[in-house]
Amino acid sequence: MTEHLREHLRRPTLDEIRERLAGAFPDADIALRDDSALHAGHAGAAGGAGHFHVRIVSSRFDGLRTVLRHRLVYDAVHDWMPQRIHALAIEALTPTERPDGSSAEA
C-alpha cells in the first residue's frame, strides 16, 4: 500500500476534524469526541474509519432546520466520508439553544 493511500484511509485526529470545522464555522464553539473504541468490530470500523460525535454551537445555524444544519457540518468533512470517518453524530445548535448557557461539550 502506498503512503498516499495509507494517509487517505487513516482515521482523522480530533484536531484535524476541529480544524476543518473551525474553517467552516469560524465563530463556533466546537466539542468533539472519538467514539471509535465503542464500535470495535463494527463493519464500518474494520477498515479503520472512525466514529465521532460533535457538538457545534454557531450563529450560522440561526433559522435553519436540523437537516440543513447537519448538511453544513457534513460539507466540511465530506471528502473524509466514508473512508476516514464512518459515522459522525452531530449536535448543531445556535447560541440560544446551547444547554444552560455552558460551553459545548461533546
C-alpha positions as CSV (number, residue, x, y, z in Angstrom):
1,M,0.0,0.0,0.0
2,T,1.4,3.4,-0.9
3,E,1.9,6.2,1.7
4,H,-0.7,8.3,-0.1
5,L,-3.3,5.5,0.1
6,R,-2.5,4.8,3.7
7,E,-3.0,8.5,4.5
8,H,-6.3,8.5,2.6
9,L,-7.5,5.7,4.8
10,R,-6.2,6.9,8.1
11,R,-8.8,8.0,10.7
12,P,-8.5,11.8,11.2
13,T,-7.5,13.1,14.6
14,L,-9.8,15.2,16.7
15,D,-7.5,18.2,16.0
16,E,-7.8,17.6,12.2
17,I,-11.6,17.5,12.4
18,R,-11.7,20.5,14.7
19,E,-9.5,22.4,12.2
20,R,-11.9,21.6,9.3
21,L,-15.0,22.6,11.3
22,A,-13.4,25.8,12.6
23,G,-12.6,26.7,9.0
24,A,-16.3,26.3,8.0
25,F,-17.6,27.8,11.3
26,P,-15.2,30.4,12.5
27,D,-17.5,31.7,15.2
28,A,-18.3,28.2,16.5
29,D,-17.8,26.6,19.9
30,I,-16.8,23.0,18.9
31,A,-16.6,20.0,21.1
32,L,-15.5,16.6,19.7
33,R,-15.4,13.1,21.0
34,D,-13.9,10.0,19.3
35,D,-16.3,7.1,19.9
36,S,-14.4,4.7,17.7
37,A,-13.5,2.3,20.5
38,L,-17.2,1.8,21.2
39,H,-17.6,0.4,17.7
40,A,-14.7,-2.0,17.6
41,G,-15.7,-5.0,15.4
42,H,-18.4,-2.9,13.6
43,A,-18.2,-3.3,9.8
44,G,-17.5,0.3,9.2
45,A,-14.8,0.4,11.8
46,A,-13.0,-2.6,10.4
47,G,-11.3,-0.6,7.7
48,G,-10.1,2.0,10.2
49,A,-12.7,4.7,9.7
50,G,-13.7,6.5,12.8
51,H,-16.9,7.1,14.7
52,F,-17.1,10.7,16.1
53,H,-19.5,12.9,18.0
54,V,-19.5,16.7,17.5
55,R,-21.4,19.4,19.3
56,I,-21.1,22.6,17.4
57,V,-22.7,25.9,18.5
58,S,-22.8,28.6,15.9
59,S,-24.9,31.6,14.9
60,R,-24.6,30.3,11.4
61,F,-27.4,27.8,12.3
62,D,-29.9,30.6,13.1
63,G,-33.1,30.0,11.3
64,L,-32.0,26.6,9.8
65,R,-33.8,23.3,10.3
66,T,-31.8,20.4,11.7
67,V,-31.2,18.7,8.3
68,L,-29.7,21.8,6.9
69,R,-27.5,22.3,9.9
70,H,-26.2,18.8,9.6
71,R,-25.6,19.2,5.9
72,L,-23.4,22.2,6.6
73,V,-21.4,20.2,9.1
74,Y,-21.1,17.2,6.7
75,D,-20.0,19.5,3.9
76,A,-16.9,20.4,6.0
77,V,-15.7,16.8,6.1
78,H,-17.5,15.2,3.1
79,D,-14.2,14.1,1.5
80,W,-13.3,12.1,4.5
81,M,-16.5,10.0,4.4
82,P,-16.8,7.1,4.5
83,Q,-13.1,6.1,4.1
84,R,-11.7,8.1,7.2
85,I,-15.0,8.9,9.0
86,H,-17.5,6.2,9.1
87,A,-20.1,7.9,11.3
88,L,-20.5,11.4,12.6
89,A,-23.1,12.1,15.3
90,I,-24.0,15.8,15.2
91,E,-25.5,18.3,17.6
92,A,-25.7,21.6,15.8
93,L,-27.0,24.3,18.0
94,T,-27.5,28.1,17.9
95,P,-26.0,30.1,20.8
96,T,-29.5,30.5,22.3
97,E,-30.1,26.7,22.1
98,R,-26.9,25.9,24.0
99,P,-27.8,23.8,27.1
100,D,-27.9,26.1,30.2
101,G,-25.6,28.6,28.5
102,S,-22.5,26.4,29.1
103,S,-19.7,25.9,26.5
104,A,-20.1,23.0,24.1
105,E,-19.0,19.6,25.5
106,A,-19.4,16.6,23.3
